[in-house]
Amino acid sequence: MTEEQTGAWVGDRVWDEEAGREGIVSDMRGDGTYLLREVHAWSLTWTALNADKLTVTVPREERIKRDRKA
């Protein structure tokens, strides 16, 4: 990516204001929809239609570093 990243990206841990819960971005669709999954379970997923309602709590790179240390 040549520009500074803004907003949530795949792999980021985010707070979804509309859903009232935290998740990890697992996909971004072409129509701007974000697919999120539960932090500790792959089976629970939901979509976020408004990127403005997502707040990055742990960027992907930091999350990976934490997981490797655990």
N, CA, C and O atoms as a MOPAC input file, in Angstrom:
PM7 MOZYME 1SCF
protein

 N      0.84000 1    -1.16900 1     0.00000 1
 C      0.00000 1     0.00000 1     0.00000 1
 C      0.89200 1     1.24000 1     0.00000 1
 O      1.80500 1     1.34600 1     0.81900 1
 N      0.64500 1     2.13600 1    -0.87100 1
 C      1.51700 1     3.30000 1    -0.99000 1
 C      1.06500 1     4.46400 1    -0.11100 1
 O      1.88300 1     5.30700 1     0.25800 1
 N     -0.19600 1     4.52400 1     0.22100 1
 C     -0.70900 1     5.60200 1     1.05100 1
 C     -0.82000 1     5.14500 1     2.49600 1
 O     -0.84300 1     3.94700 1     2.77800 1
 N     -0.88900 1     6.10300 1     3.40500 1
 C     -1.10500 1     5.80200 1     4.81400 1
 C     -2.47900 1     5.15000 1     4.97200 1
 O     -3.47900 1     5.66200 1     4.46900 1
 N     -2.52100 1     4.00800 1     5.68000 1
 C     -3.78400 1     3.31900 1     5.88900 1
 C     -4.65300 1     4.08300 1     6.87100 1
 O     -4.18200 1     4.51900 1     7.92100 1
 N     -5.91300 1     4.24100 1     6.52900 1
 C     -6.87100 1     4.84500 1     7.43600 1
 C     -8.02700 1     3.88400 1     7.60800 1
 O     -8.41100 1     3.20200 1     6.65800 1
 N     -8.58000 1     3.81900 1     8.78300 1
 C     -9.70800 1     2.94300 1     9.03900 1
 C     -9.28400 1     1.50300 1     9.23000 1
 O     -8.09600 1     1.18300 1     9.26000 1
 N    -10.27200 1     0.64600 1     9.35700 1
 C    -10.04600 1    -0.78100 1     9.61000 1
 C     -9.59300 1    -1.49300 1     8.34500 1
 O     -9.95100 1    -1.10900 1     7.23200 1
 N     -8.80000 1    -2.53600 1     8.54000 1
 C     -8.29500 1    -3.34300 1     7.44400 1
 C     -8.33800 1    -4.80500 1     7.87100 1
 O     -8.44500 1    -5.09000 1     9.06400 1
 N     -8.25800 1    -5.72700 1     6.93600 1
 C     -8.31200 1    -7.15100 1     7.23500 1
 C     -7.24300 1    -7.51200 1     8.27100 1
 O     -6.07100 1    -7.16500 1     8.12500 1
 N     -7.67700 1    -8.21400 1     9.31400 1
 C     -6.78000 1    -8.63400 1    10.38200 1
 C     -6.80300 1    -7.73200 1    11.59700 1
 O     -6.32700 1    -8.12000 1    12.66400 1
 N     -7.35100 1    -6.52800 1    11.45400 1
 C     -7.43900 1    -5.60500 1    12.58400 1
 C     -8.52400 1    -6.05900 1    13.56000 1
 O     -9.56700 1    -6.57100 1    13.15400 1
 N     -8.26300 1    -5.86500 1    14.83800 1
 C     -9.28000 1    -6.06800 1    15.86900 1
 C     -9.99600 1    -4.73800 1    16.02300 1
 O     -9.35200 1    -3.70300 1    16.19600 1
 N    -11.33100 1    -4.75600 1    15.96100 1
 C    -12.10300 1    -3.51900 1    15.94500 1
 C    -13.27000 1    -3.57600 1    16.92100 1
 O    -13.74000 1    -4.65200 1    17.29000 1
 N    -13.72400 1    -2.40200 1    17.33000 1
 C    -14.96700 1    -2.26000 1    18.07800 1
 C    -16.02700 1    -1.82300 1    17.07700 1
 O    -15.87600 1    -0.80800 1    16.39700 1
 N    -17.11100 1    -2.61100 1    16.99500 1
 C    -18.22900 1    -2.29900 1    16.11000 1
 C    -19.29500 1    -1.59300 1    16.94300 1
 O    -19.99900 1    -2.22000 1    17.73400 1
 N    -19.40100 1    -0.29100 1    16.75300 1
 C    -20.32600 1     0.53200 1    17.53400 1
 C    -21.78000 1     0.10600 1    17.32800 1
 O    -22.56100 1     0.08600 1    18.27900 1
 N    -22.14000 1    -0.23100 1    16.09900 1
 C    -23.52900 1    -0.61900 1    15.82000 1
 C    -23.89100 1    -1.96000 1    16.44000 1
 O    -25.00200 1    -2.12600 1    16.94500 1
 N    -22.97300 1    -2.91500 1    16.41100 1
 C    -23.24300 1    -4.23400 1    16.98100 1
 C    -22.98600 1    -4.26300 1    18.48600 1
 O    -23.49400 1    -5.13600 1    19.18800 1
 N    -22.20000 1    -3.31200 1    18.97600 1
 C    -21.88800 1    -3.26900 1    20.40200 1
 C    -20.96500 1    -4.37500 1    20.85300 1
 O    -21.07500 1    -4.86800 1    21.97600 1
 N    -20.03900 1    -4.77500 1    19.96600 1
 C    -19.09400 1    -5.84000 1    20.31600 1
 C    -17.80400 1    -5.70600 1    19.51600 1
 O    -17.72300 1    -4.98200 1    18.52400 1
 N    -16.80500 1    -6.43500 1    19.99100 1
 C    -15.49200 1    -6.41400 1    19.36700 1
 C    -15.33300 1    -7.62100 1    18.45600 1
 O    -15.84200 1    -8.70300 1    18.74700 1
 N    -14.62600 1    -7.42700 1    17.35700 1
 C    -14.38200 1    -8.51000 1    16.42000 1
 C    -13.11200 1    -8.26500 1    15.62700 1
 O    -12.42000 1    -7.26400 1    15.81700 1
 N    -12.82400 1    -9.19300 1    14.73900 1
 C    -11.66000 1    -9.09300 1    13.86800 1
 C    -12.15400 1    -9.04100 1    12.42600 1
 O    -12.98800 1    -9.85000 1    12.01900 1
 N    -11.63800 1    -8.09100 1    11.66400 1
 C    -12.03100 1    -7.96400 1    10.25900 1
 C    -11.45500 1    -9.15800 1     9.50100 1
 O    -10.23900 1    -9.34300 1     9.45200 1
 N    -12.33800 1    -9.96700 1     8.90800 1
 C    -11.86100 1   -11.13200 1     8.16900 1
 C    -11.96600 1   -10.95200 1     6.66000 1
 O    -11.33400 1   -11.69100 1     5.90500 1
 N    -12.76300 1    -9.97000 1     6.20800 1
 C    -12.87100 1    -9.72300 1     4.77100 1
 C    -13.47500 1    -8.34300 1     4.54700 1
 O    -14.22300 1    -7.82700 1     5.37700 1
 N    -13.13200 1    -7.76700 1     3.41200 1
 C    -13.73500 1    -6.51000 1     2.97200 1
 C    -14.26700 1    -6.75000 1     1.56600 1
 O    -13.51400 1    -7.09400 1     0.65500 1
 N    -15.54000 1    -6.56800 1     1.40400 1
 C    -16.16100 1    -6.80700 1     0.10800 1
 C    -16.11700 1    -5.56000 1    -0.76100 1
 O    -15.95700 1    -4.44600 1    -0.26300 1
 N    -16.25700 1    -5.75700 1    -2.03400 1
 C    -16.17900 1    -4.66300 1    -2.99000 1
 C    -17.21600 1    -3.56900 1    -2.78800 1
 O    -16.99900 1    -2.42600 1    -3.19000 1
 N    -18.34600 1    -3.91300 1    -2.16600 1
 C    -19.39200 1    -2.91100 1    -1.93800 1
 C    -19.17800 1    -2.11000 1    -0.65600 1
 O    -20.03400 1    -1.31300 1    -0.27300 1
 N    -18.02900 1    -2.31900 1     0.01500 1
 C    -17.71700 1    -1.57800 1     1.23800 1
 C    -18.16600 1    -2.25300 1     2.51100 1
 O    -18.00800 1    -1.69300 1     3.59500 1
 N    -18.72200 1    -3.44700 1     2.40400 1
 C    -19.15900 1    -4.20500 1     3.57000 1
 C    -17.96800 1    -4.90400 1     4.20500 1
 O    -17.13700 1    -5.48800 1     3.51000 1
 N    -17.89000 1    -4.84300 1     5.52800 1
 C    -16.84400 1    -5.53700 1     6.27700 1
 C    -17.43800 1    -6.80800 1     6.86400 1
 O    -18.53200 1    -6.77900 1     7.42800 1
 N    -16.72700 1    -7.92300 1     6.73600 1
 C    -17.12400 1    -9.16300 1     7.37500 1
 C    -16.27100 1    -9.29500 1     8.63700 1
 O    -15.04200 1    -9.29400 1     8.56900 1
 N    -16.93200 1    -9.40700 1     9.78000 1
 C    -16.23900 1    -9.50100 1    11.06400 1
 C    -16.47500 1   -10.86300 1    11.68400 1
 O    -17.50100 1   -11.49900 1    11.44200 1
 N    -15.51200 1   -11.30700 1    12.49000 1
 C    -15.68100 1   -12.56400 1    13.22200 1
 C    -15.42500 1   -12.29900 1    14.69400 1
 O    -14.72500 1   -11.35600 1    15.06400 1
 N    -16.00200 1   -13.14400 1    15.51600 1
 C    -15.79800 1   -13.06400 1    16.96200 1
 C    -14.30700 1   -13.18300 1    17.26500 1
 O    -13.59100 1   -13.88800 1    16.55500 1
 N    -13.83700 1   -12.51800 1    18.28900 1
 C    -12.41300 1   -12.50500 1    18.62800 1
 C    -11.89400 1   -13.89600 1    18.95100 1
 O    -10.80600 1   -14.26500 1    18.50700 1
 N    -12.64800 1   -14.66900 1    19.71100 1
 C    -12.15700 1   -15.97600 1    20.17300 1
 C    -12.88400 1   -17.16200 1    19.54500 1
 O    -12.72800 1   -18.29500 1    20.00000 1
 N    -13.66700 1   -16.91200 1    18.51500 1
 C    -14.39400 1   -18.01100 1    17.86000 1
 C    -14.57400 1   -17.68000 1    16.38400 1
 O    -15.02700 1   -16.58900 1    16.03700 1
 N    -14.22300 1   -18.61600 1    15.52600 1
 C    -14.35200 1   -18.39300 1    14.07400 1
 C    -15.77700 1   -18.56500 1    13.59300 1
 O    -16.12900 1   -18.07000 1    12.52200 1
 N    -16.61500 1   -19.26500 1    14.37000 1
 C    -17.93800 1   -19.62100 1    13.87600 1
 C    -18.93500 1   -18.46700 1    13.88700 1
 O    -19.87800 1   -18.47100 1    13.09600 1
 N    -18.75100 1   -17.48400 1    14.76000 1
 C    -19.68100 1   -16.36800 1    14.83400 1
 C    -19.17500 1   -15.21200 1    13.98000 1
 O    -18.11600 1   -14.64600 1    14.25100 1
 N    -19.94600 1   -14.86400 1    12.94100 1
 C    -19.56500 1   -13.76600 1    12.05300 1
 C    -20.74700 1   -12.82500 1    11.88300 1
 O    -21.89800 1   -13.20600 1    12.09400 1
 N    -20.44700 1   -11.59500 1    11.50100 1
 C    -21.47600 1   -10.61500 1    11.18300 1
 C    -20.89300 1    -9.60000 1    10.20800 1
 O    -19.68200 1    -9.55900 1     9.99000 1
 N    -21.75400 1    -8.79400 1     9.63300 1
 C    -21.29400 1    -7.78700 1     8.69100 1
 C    -21.48200 1    -6.39100 1     9.27400 1
 O    -22.39200 1    -6.14100 1    10.06400 1
 N    -20.60600 1    -5.50400 1     8.86800 1
 C    -20.70300 1    -4.08900 1     9.22800 1
 C    -20.82100 1    -3.30400 1     7.93100 1
 O    -19.96500 1    -3.40500 1     7.05200 1
 N    -21.86800 1    -2.53600 1     7.82200 1
 C    -22.12700 1    -1.79200 1     6.59700 1
 C    -21.54000 1    -0.38900 1     6.62400 1
 O    -21.42400 1     0.25800 1     5.58300 1
 N    -21.16700 1     0.08700 1     7.81800 1
 C    -20.69100 1     1.45600 1     7.96200 1
 C    -19.29800 1     1.46000 1     8.57300 1
 O    -19.14900 1     1.25400 1     9.77700 1
 N    -18.28700 1     1.69100 1     7.76200 1
 C    -16.90100 1     1.69100 1     8.23300 1
 C    -16.65600 1     2.77600 1     9.27000 1
 O    -15.74900 1     2.65200 1    10.09300 1
 N    -17.45100 1     3.83400 1     9.24000 1
 C    -17.29800 1     4.91200 1    10.21800 1
 C    -17.64900 1     4.46500 1    11.63100 1
 O    -17.27900 1     5.13200 1    12.59700 1
 N    -18.35400 1     3.35300 1    11.76300 1
 C    -18.75500 1     2.83400 1    13.07400 1
 C    -17.76900 1     1.80000 1    13.60400 1
 O    -18.00100 1     1.20800 1    14.65800 1
 N    -16.65900 1     1.57600 1    12.87600 1
 C    -15.63300 1     0.63800 1    13.31300 1
 C    -14.42500 1     1.41200 1    13.83800 1
 O    -13.92100 1     2.31900 1    13.17600 1
 N    -13.97500 1     1.04500 1    15.02200 1
 C    -12.80200 1     1.67000 1    15.62500 1
 C    -11.74100 1     0.59800 1    15.83700 1
 O    -12.00000 1    -0.39900 1    16.51100 1
 N    -10.55900 1     0.78500 1    15.27600 1
 C     -9.47700 1    -0.18500 1    15.44100 1
 C     -9.00700 1    -0.14300 1    16.89000 1
 O     -8.60500 1     0.90700 1    17.39000 1
 N     -9.06100 1    -1.30900 1    17.56800 1
 C     -8.58400 1    -1.40400 1    18.95000 1
 C     -7.18700 1    -1.99700 1    19.00000 1
 O     -6.38200 1    -1.62000 1    19.85100 1
 N     -6.89100 1    -2.93400 1    18.08400 1
 C     -5.55300 1    -3.52000 1    17.98600 1
 C     -5.25800 1    -3.74600 1    16.49900 1
 O     -5.91100 1    -4.57000 1    15.85800 1
 N     -4.28700 1    -3.02600 1    15.95400 1
 C     -3.93300 1    -3.23800 1    14.54500 1
 C     -3.42300 1    -4.66600 1    14.31700 1
 O     -2.91200 1    -5.30700 1    15.23600 1
 N     -3.56600 1    -5.14300 1    13.10600 1
 C     -3.17400 1    -6.50700 1    12.74600 1
 C     -1.75400 1    -6.84700 1    13.18600 1
 O     -1.52400 1    -7.90000 1    13.78100 1
 N     -0.80800 1    -5.96900 1    12.90000 1
 C      0.59200 1    -6.25100 1    13.22100 1
 C      0.79500 1    -6.46100 1    14.72100 1
 O      1.51800 1    -7.36900 1    15.13000 1
 N      0.15900 1    -5.62600 1    15.53700 1
 C      0.27200 1    -5.73900 1    16.99000 1
 C     -0.40300 1    -7.01500 1    17.48800 1
 O      0.11100 1    -7.68800 1    18.38200 1
 N     -1.55600 1    -7.34300 1    16.90600 1
 C     -2.27800 1    -8.55300 1    17.29700 1
 C     -1.44700 1    -9.80300 1    17.02200 1
 O     -1.41900 1   -10.72500 1    17.83800 1
 N     -0.76900 1    -9.83700 1    15.87400 1
 C      0.07500 1   -10.98000 1    15.51900 1
 C      1.23800 1   -11.09700 1    16.49400 1
 O      1.56900 1   -12.19900 1    16.93100 1
 N      1.86300 1    -9.97500 1    16.84200 1
 C      2.97500 1    -9.99400 1    17.81100 1
 C      2.49900 1   -10.54500 1    19.15100 1
 O      3.18900 1   -11.35900 1    19.76400 1
 N      1.33800 1   -10.11400 1    19.61000 1
 C      0.78400 1   -10.59500 1    20.88400 1
 C      0.51400 1   -12.08800 1    20.83600 1
 O      0.82900 1   -12.81100 1    21.78100 1
 N     -0.07700 1   -12.55600 1    19.72000 1
 C     -0.40700 1   -13.97100 1    19.58300 1
 C      0.84200 1   -14.84500 1    19.57700 1
 O      0.81900 1   -15.95300 1    20.11200 1
 N      1.91900 1   -14.36800 1    18.98600 1
 C      3.16500 1   -15.12400 1    18.93500 1
 C      3.82400 1   -15.23700 1    20.29200 1
 O      4.48800 1   -16.23400 1    20.57700 1
 N      3.64900 1   -14.21700 1    21.14400 1
 C      4.22600 1   -14.23400 1    22.48100 1
 C      3.46300 1   -15.14900 1    23.42400 1
 O      4.02800 1   -15.65900 1    24.39100 1
 N      2.16500 1   -15.36200 1    23.14300 1
 C      1.31000 1   -16.16400 1    24.03500 1
 C      1.61600 1   -17.63600 1    23.95000 1
 O      0.98400 1   -18.43800 1    24.63700 1

